[in-house]
């Protein structure tokens, strides 16, 4: 999303897949303002005009065993092909996100979010995430680390978008792995890790979970703050994804 919530191009958004807008002073924000801010932060990169991937359309296609990954209005941040329309992964898939701060062990839920996991595994196999900096850390309002943009700016994506996989029951406790976006059905490559329980609307596809040790690794990194000392910015300690591998 392109807003101060995990979005793209917006702090936690994708092409802005940064969570999106950056929070002002958390102390002065009202609960309502925090909710709006959270939405902005989780924005990611994906254009809102991503070829008609409506929630209804994506749900029906996923139910039919296929996924749609139409090209969006922005070119790919790194040369990559869109995933196959028929996901191969089933059940849960163990994966490792190797970073300069330590390896993060994650479990992907291919049954609940087949199209999201299909895209993530495809990008990982094509080494799209290799040598990519996690460009955003938030320490106020919502507590997340956002990654997945090879440009390191929060505005880069894979050149395609895909629909949300939501059922409205999504929550974001510590250890959650979810997609950043810039609005409905604008998922791309940017994702975020929740390192401490965060209150966000159920607008971000939850496609996996980090184990306890990996969540602590991110929390320890977050404790060092941002490079500017503000509650939303680049991590003070640079974090680079070196490789993403899976058992699939």
Secondary structure, 3 states (H helix, E strand, C coil): CCCECEECCCCEEHHHHECCCCCCCCCCCCHHHHHHHHHHHEECCCCCCCCCCCHHHHHHHHHCCCCCCCECCCCCCCCCCCCCCCCCCCCEEEEEEEECCEEEEEEEECCCCHHHHHHHHHHHHCCCCCCEECCEEECCCCCEEEECCCCCCCCCCCCECECCCCCCCCCECCCEEEECCCCCCCECCCEEEECCCECCCCCCCEEEEECHHHHHHHHHHHCCCECCCCCEECECCCCEEEEEEECC
